[in-house]
Every structure is written in structure tokens, then in C-alpha cells.
Amino acid sequence: MALKILRIGSLENITQYDSADYDAAIETDQPIRAGVPVSPNDVLRLGDIGAGVGDVVGPAGATDSDIAEFDGITGKKIKDGGLTHVNVADAIAKKHTQGTDTALGALGTKNPPIDADKLIYRDSTSSDALVTSTWTQVKAFLKTYFDTLYALASHAISSHSDTSLAGISNNDLMQWDDPSSKWEPKSIAEVVLNQDINPNDVSVGGDLTLSTLTTKNPPIDADKVIYRDSTASDGLVTSTWTQIKAFLKTYFDTLYGAIANVIKGDGTAGRQDRIFGLEITPGGTPNTNISIAALTAFNFNPPTFSNATNLAASGTSGSFALSADGKTITMNITPAFVGIRAITVVRGKINTASATYYYIYPGISSDNLILQIEPHGTPGAVDWRTIMDANDSLRFIVGIITDS
């Protein structure tokens, strides 16, 4: 039945119905509907179109498949969100839940890293949560470990003038002795004892499981370390272990002496202590030329060289050469000559007619050993040939360091 006559805007003769047949329908003789309804489809019912229809409005246009989003806070205005379903699905696929990730997708690369960059790792004391530390902090952390393994650069052998070889044995190591301020030969057992090294301190293969990440031991140079780039808004980047090693080497080189500076006497790779004997005698024509031969009885890990016979001024013989003025003997040693340990005269009988005392001076020139001789009380080297009279002989022992 008709409840009442309504007026909406310019429409007239609008009737609202409320009955079991029509359920709150309206009817009018103007554009909505003219005439008396005879069936439920002859009228416009609120149930057909729903409450609040027409409240939400949008832009004049939008990109196909873009997600709509509210514009403002009224809840009745929408706009083009600028993202497609594909964008949203991709973002969901890349979502990160702390402590559960096993892959971080494609990362940029950087070489070399810098001290302010951040390295990512799992905190074993906080349920393996991901944390960061700068390379400066990592270096300080690693330094406490490497300090127990390497000699400080300030104790490199090149910085000291110790020439003592007393008591050295095969396979001994050279250890700096602070009380005496010189290098002393020490057995491997003594060095280990002095450094409080416990073989049980190192556990091979004892790596921790980091949540669900796969473990690997050992890593290889081509593996990539993840860290944050401090110069690019802390974006995640990777560097290979080869690159990380090169980066860290520039730092540790300032703290530690190179392993090549560890001096050995066993003929293996690395710098070597070498001791050998030489005898200088007149050549076939005394006071004109000289001869030089090895004294093998004094050898300890000797270098490779060959004897000289009738060595003349500006000439060469075997591994030796004599300068034009006869004052400098040059000995070409294999492997390359690095430094002088000591030189000791065993027996000397030279220039006996003059009763003059002489001093032998060793030196280095272009990785070669040079020898000069000087009379006591008269500064300046003299010609080796002129002081080597018939039947004279000069025997001496040389201790040197070579690069291998």
C-alpha cells in the first residue's frame, strides 16, 4: 500500500510503497517510472541498489590493472594507486621476515669496500638475529686474533742490526728478545711456549648453524660476502673474498711484518740465514791478480756461487768481479742477497812485509755482496792485488740473509 507522497528535487507525484510485494519501493510518473506498478520489477527498490550508492567517486581516468587507493580520509574518494597486481605480487614475493631469510636476491657489487661500510652477519648471542658492524669494527675484532699469529711490523728484521748467530740450529726461528733488544734463535717449541699457544684452542670444522642457512667450510675466494654500502644509502652489496682479502691486506700490512721476513735456515721457501767461508789468495801472478775459493768446512745452508781464478782488474771469474781500481770485489749470489749477518776472519796472512793490520768491510750493491779491505790507521780501501803477496792467504766466514 502507498504510505505517503514524496518530493525529491524537481520530481513530483512520487509514491513510496511498503508491502510484502514491493518492499519499500518508490514510483513516480516522471523519469524514474510512470504509472502504477503491477510487478516487483516496475519500481526501483533500495534493496536493488544498496544503501549509500553513489557516495564514492574516482578520477576521470586510470591505468588498466592499477590498484585503487583512497584519496584523503573521507573514505568516499579514490584514485589510481600507480601499482599493478604484478607489482604487488612481486613485493609480496620479496618480503623479508627477520631471522628466516636464506637469500637476499640480486645484490650490487662494490670493490673495494671502505671502513664505514657495514658487514651483515648473524648475532649468535641474540637468537641469530641479523646485525651489522662497520669494517672498522670488524678490523679491530680480527686484530685481536691476528695479533696472536703474526709478528708486529715494528719488529721486522730490517729494523734491527743484530749480527749474532751464536747457537743457531737447523729449523730454528728468530724471535725478538725485548730484554736484550736483539733477535735470538729459538726452537719452534720455545716460540710456542713463549706465546702461550695451546693446540686445543683451534677447532677445525666447528662452525655454528645459523638458523636455516646452509653452512660452508671452508669458503673459497669466489664466494661473496654481504655487507651494507655506506656510500650508497646502506644498500646491500657483495664483494668476493678475493676482494675482501685485498681490502684487509692494506690494513694488516701496516701492523704485521711480511711472512717473507721470517728468517729460516732450512733451505725451504722464505728468507734464509746462510753461512759460508771464503779464502782469497794471490793469483797466478802475485800482486797482479787474485783467486777466490769456497771454504766448505764452514758452510751452513750456503748460497750458490762458483770460485774465481786469476781475477784481474775490470775482470770477472766464476761468481766474482773485480773493479777497475782493484779495490772492490763483487760477489754475485743466488738467490738474491738481502742483508749481512756477520763477517769473521778465521786466518789472515797478507802483505807480511809491511806488518800492517787490515780490516774487511762487507756491503751490498744491487743485491750483490761487495768486499773491500782497509789498512789500520789509514782510511780508505786499497787494491786487493797489491797486498796479496806470494803465499799469502786470507780466510773468513760470512753470514748473510737471502730472499729465498
C-alpha positions in Angstrom: 0.0 0.0 0.0 1.1 3.6 -0.5 2.4 5.1 2.7 3.0 8.7 1.6 3.7 11.1 -1.3 7.3 12.3 -1.5 9.0 15.1 -3.3 12.6 14.7 -4.5 14.2 17.6 -6.3 12.0 18.6 -9.2 10.2 15.2 -9.3 6.5 15.2 -8.4 3.9 12.6 -7.6 6.4 10.2 -6.1 4.9 7.4 -4.1 6.7 5.2 -1.6 5.3 1.7 -1.2 5.8 -0.6 1.7 4.3 -4.1 1.3 5.4 -7.7 1.1 5.2 -7.5 -2.7 7.3 -4.4 -3.3 9.4 -3.9 -0.1 10.0 -0.2 0.2 9.8 0.7 -3.5 9.1 4.1 -4.9 7.1 5.0 -8.0 6.7 8.3 -9.9 5.2 9.5 -13.1 8.4 11.2 -14.1 11.7 9.7 -15.4 12.0 7.1 -12.8 8.7 5.3 -13.6 5.3 6.4 -14.8 2.1 4.7 -13.8 1.0 2.3 -11.1 3.4 -0.6 -10.6 2.0 -4.0 -11.4 5.0 -6.2 -10.6 8.1 -6.0 -8.4 10.3 -5.1 -11.5 8.2 -2.0 -12.3 9.7 0.0 -9.4 13.2 1.0 -8.1 13.8 -0.6 -4.8 16.5 0.3 -2.2 17.4 -3.4 -1.9 18.2 -3.5 -5.7 20.8 -0.7 -5.5 22.0 -0.8 -1.8 22.5 1.9 0.8 24.8 4.8 0.1 25.1 4.1 -3.7 27.0 6.9 -5.4 28.9 8.1 -2.3 32.4 7.0 -3.6 33.8 9.0 -6.6 37.1 8.5 -8.5 39.3 10.2 -11.1 38.3 10.8 -14.7 40.7 8.1 -15.8 43.1 5.4 -14.6 45.7 2.9 -15.8 44.3 -0.5 -16.6 45.0 -3.1 -13.9 46.4 -0.5 -11.4 45.3 -0.9 -7.8 42.9 1.8 -6.5 43.7 3.6 -3.2 41.8 6.1 -1.0 42.4 9.8 -1.7 42.2 11.6 1.6 40.5 10.4 4.8 36.8 10.6 4.0 36.6 7.1 2.6 34.5 8.3 -0.3 37.2 9.3 -2.8 39.6 7.0 -4.6 42.5 7.5 -7.0 44.9 5.5 -9.2 47.4 3.9 -6.8 50.1 3.6 -9.6 50.8 -0.1 -8.8 49.7 -3.1 -10.7 48.8 -6.5 -9.4 52.2 -7.7 -10.8 53.9 -5.0 -8.6 52.1 -6.1 -5.5 52.7 -9.8 -6.1 56.5 -9.1 -6.7 56.7 -7.2 -3.4 55.0 -10.0 -1.5 57.4 -12.5 -3.0 60.4 -10.4 -1.8 59.1 -9.7 1.7 61.6 -10.2 4.5 61.0 -11.7 7.9 63.9 -11.2 10.3 65.7 -14.4 11.2 64.1 -16.5 8.5 65.8 -15.3 5.3 68.1 -17.6 3.3 68.6 -15.5 0.2 68.7 -11.7 -0.5 68.1 -11.7 -4.2 70.4 -9.9 -6.6 72.8 -7.5 -4.9 75.0 -4.8 -6.3 78.8 -5.3 -6.2 81.5 -3.0 -4.8 85.3 -3.2 -4.9 87.0 -2.2 -2.7 84.8 -1.7 0.4 85.6 1.2 2.8 85.9 1.3 6.5 82.4 2.9 7.0 80.6 0.1 5.1 78.6 -2.3 7.1 79.1 -6.1 7.1 75.9 -8.2 7.7 76.1 -11.3 9.9 74.1 -13.3 12.5 74.4 -12.5 16.2 74.9 -15.8 17.9 74.1 -14.2 21.3 70.6 -12.9 20.1 68.9 -15.9 18.5 70.9 -15.5 15.3 69.3 -12.1 14.5 70.8 -10.2 11.6 73.1 -7.4 12.8 75.7 -5.1 11.2 79.2 -3.9 12.1 81.4 -1.5 10.2 84.6 -2.7 8.6 86.5 -0.6 11.2 84.8 -2.6 13.9 85.5 -5.9 12.1 89.2 -5.0 11.7 89.5 -4.3 15.4 87.8 -7.6 16.2 90.1 -9.5 13.8 93.2 -7.7 15.0 92.9 -9.3 18.5 93.1 -12.6 16.8 95.8 -11.9 14.2 98.0 -10.3 16.9 98.4 -13.9 18.3 99.6 -15.2 15.0 101.9 -12.6 13.4 104.9 -10.6 14.4 104.2 -6.8 14.7 105.6 -4.8 11.8 107.7 -2.8 14.3 109.7 -5.9 15.0 110.6 -6.7 11.3 114.1 -7.9 11.0 115.1 -5.0 8.7 114.7 -2.6 11.7 117.5 -4.1 13.8 121.2 -4.5 13.3 121.8 -7.7 15.4 124.5 -9.8 13.9 124.7 -12.7 16.4 124.4 -16.2 15.0 125.6 -18.0 18.1 123.8 -21.2 18.9 121.6 -21.3 15.8 120.3 -24.8 14.9 118.6 -26.2 11.8 114.9 -25.2 11.7 115.3 -22.6 14.4 113.1 -19.5 14.3 114.3 -15.9 15.0 112.4 -14.3 17.9 112.8 -10.7 19.2 114.0 -10.7 22.7 112.9 -7.5 24.5 115.3 -7.7 27.5 118.4 -7.9 25.2 116.9 -5.9 22.4 118.1 -8.2 19.7 117.0 -11.2 17.6 117.7 -14.6 19.2 117.4 -18.1 17.6 114.6 -20.1 19.3 113.3 -23.6 18.6 109.8 -24.0 17.5 108.9 -25.5 20.9 110.3 -22.4 22.7 108.4 -20.0 20.5 105.1 -21.9 21.0 105.7 -21.9 24.8 106.5 -18.2 24.9 103.4 -17.3 23.0 101.1 -19.4 25.2 99.8 -21.2 22.2 97.5 -24.1 23.1 96.9 -26.6 20.2 93.5 -27.3 21.6 92.5 -23.6 21.1 91.7 -24.2 17.5 88.7 -26.4 16.5 88.6 -27.4 12.8 85.1 -27.7 11.3 83.3 -26.3 14.4 81.2 -23.7 12.6 77.8 -22.8 14.2 74.5 -23.4 12.4 72.9 -20.1 11.6 69.2 -20.6 11.6 68.1 -22.2 8.4 71.1 -21.1 6.3 73.3 -23.7 4.6 76.8 -23.8 6.1 80.0 -24.0 4.2 83.5 -24.7 5.4 85.9 -23.5 4.1 84.7 -20.6 1.9 86.6 -20.0 -1.4 87.9 -16.8 -2.9 85.0 -16.5 -5.4 82.3 -16.6 -2.6 80.6 -13.3 -1.9 80.4 -11.5 1.4 77.2 -9.4 2.0 77.5 -6.0 3.6 75.9 -2.5 3.5 77.5 0.2 1.3 77.9 3.3 3.5 78.3 5.4 0.3 75.0 4.3 -1.2 72.4 4.7 1.5 73.4 1.5 3.2 72.3 -0.6 0.2 73.2 -4.2 0.3 76.2 -5.1 -1.9 78.6 -8.0 -2.2 82.4 -8.4 -2.5 84.3 -11.6 -3.2 86.7 -13.0 -0.6 89.5 -12.2 -3.0 88.4 -8.5 -2.9 87.9 -8.6 0.9 91.4 -10.1 1.3 92.9 -7.3 -0.8 91.0 -4.7 1.2 92.1 -6.1 4.6 95.7 -6.6 3.5 96.2 -2.9 3.1 95.2 -2.6 6.7 97.1 -5.5 8.2 100.2 -4.6 6.2 100.6 -1.6 8.5 100.5 -3.9 11.6 102.4 -7.0 10.7 105.8 -7.9 9.1 105.5 -9.9 5.9 105.9 -13.6 6.2 108.8 -13.3 3.8 110.7 -11.6 6.7 110.6 -14.7 8.8 114.2 -16.0 8.5 114.9 -19.7 8.3 117.9 -21.9 7.8 116.4 -25.0 6.2 116.5 -24.1 2.5 112.7 -24.0 2.2 110.7 -21.1 0.8 111.1 -17.8 2.6 114.1 -15.7 3.7 117.1 -17.8 4.7 120.1 -17.5 7.0 123.2 -18.6 5.1 126.8 -19.0 6.3 129.8 -19.8 4.1 133.6 -19.5 4.1 135.9 -17.8 1.5 139.6 -17.9 1.0 141.4 -15.1 -1.0 144.9 -15.9 -2.3 147.3 -14.4 -4.9 146.5 -15.5 -8.5 149.0 -16.9 -10.9 150.8 -13.6 -10.9 151.0 -12.2 -7.3 150.2 -8.5 -6.9 148.5 -8.6 -10.3 145.5 -10.9 -9.9 143.8 -12.9 -7.2 141.8 -16.1 -6.7 138.8 -16.7 -4.5 137.6 -20.2 -3.4 134.9 -21.5 -1.1 135.8 -23.0 2.3 133.1 -25.7 2.6 134.1 -26.7 6.1 132.3 -23.5 7.4 129.2 -23.8 5.3 125.7 -23.7 6.8 122.9 -23.5 4.2 125.3 -21.8 1.8 124.2 -19.8 -1.3 125.1 -20.9 -4.8 128.3 -19.5 -6.3 131.4 -20.6 -8.1 135.1 -19.9 -7.5 137.2 -17.2 -9.2 140.7 -17.9 -10.7 143.2 -15.2 -11.6 140.7 -12.4 -11.2 142.1 -9.3 -12.8 141.1 -5.6 -12.6 137.8 -4.9 -14.5 137.6 -8.7 -14.9 135.2 -11.5 -13.9 135.7 -15.1 -13.0 133.1 -17.5 -11.6 130.7 -15.6 -9.4 133.2 -12.7 -8.7 134.2 -9.4 -10.3 137.0 -7.0 -9.5 136.7 -3.3 -10.0 139.0 -1.3 -12.4 141.0 0.0 -9.4 141.2 -3.4 -7.8 139.6 -2.1 -4.5 136.1 -3.8 -4.7 135.3 -7.5 -5.0 131.7 -8.1 -6.1 130.1 -11.5 -5.4 127.0 -12.4 -7.4 125.0 -14.7 -5.1 122.0 -16.9 -5.9 119.4 -16.4 -4.5 119.2 -12.6 -4.2 121.3 -11.1 -1.4 119.2 -9.2 1.2 121.4 -8.4 4.3 124.6 -9.1 6.2 124.6 -11.0 9.4 128.3 -11.1 10.2 131.8 -11.5 8.8 134.6 -13.1 10.8 138.3 -13.6 9.9 139.5 -17.1 10.6 143.1 -16.7 9.5 144.9 -13.9 7.8 148.4 -13.7 6.3 148.6 -10.8 3.9 151.2 -8.2 3.0 153.5 -9.7 5.6 156.4 -7.5 4.6 154.7 -4.4 5.8 153.3 -5.8 9.1 150.1 -3.7 8.6 146.8 -4.7 10.1 143.8 -4.8 7.8 140.0 -4.7 8.2 137.5 -6.3 5.8 134.3 -4.3 5.1 131.3 -6.1 3.6 128.5 -4.2 1.8 125.5 -4.5 -0.5 125.3 -3.3 -4.1 122.4 -4.2 -6.4 121.6 -7.3 -4.4 125.2 -8.5 -4.5 127.8 -8.8 -1.7 130.8 -6.5 -2.0 134.1 -6.8 -0.1 136.7 -4.1 0.5 139.8 -4.1 2.6 141.3 -1.1 4.5 144.7 -0.8 6.4 144.6 0.1 10.0 145.2 3.8 10.7 144.8 4.8 7.0 141.2 5.4 6.0 140.2 4.2 2.5 140.1 0.9 0.6 143.2 -0.4 -1.0 143.8 -2.6 -4.1 143.3 -6.2 -3.2 146.0 -7.3 -5.7 148.8 -5.2 -4.2 148.5 -6.6 -0.7 148.3 -10.3 -1.8 151.9 -11.3 -1.9 153.1 -14.8 -2.8 151.9 -17.5 -0.4 149.5 -15.0 1.3 146.1 -16.2 2.3 143.0 -14.6 3.9 140.3 -16.9 5.3 137.0 -15.5 6.6 133.4 -16.5 7.3 130.4 -14.6 6.0 126.8 -14.7 7.4 124.1 -13.3 5.2 120.4 -13.3 4.6 118.9 -14.1 1.2 115.4 -13.6 -0.1 114.8 -17.3 -0.5 
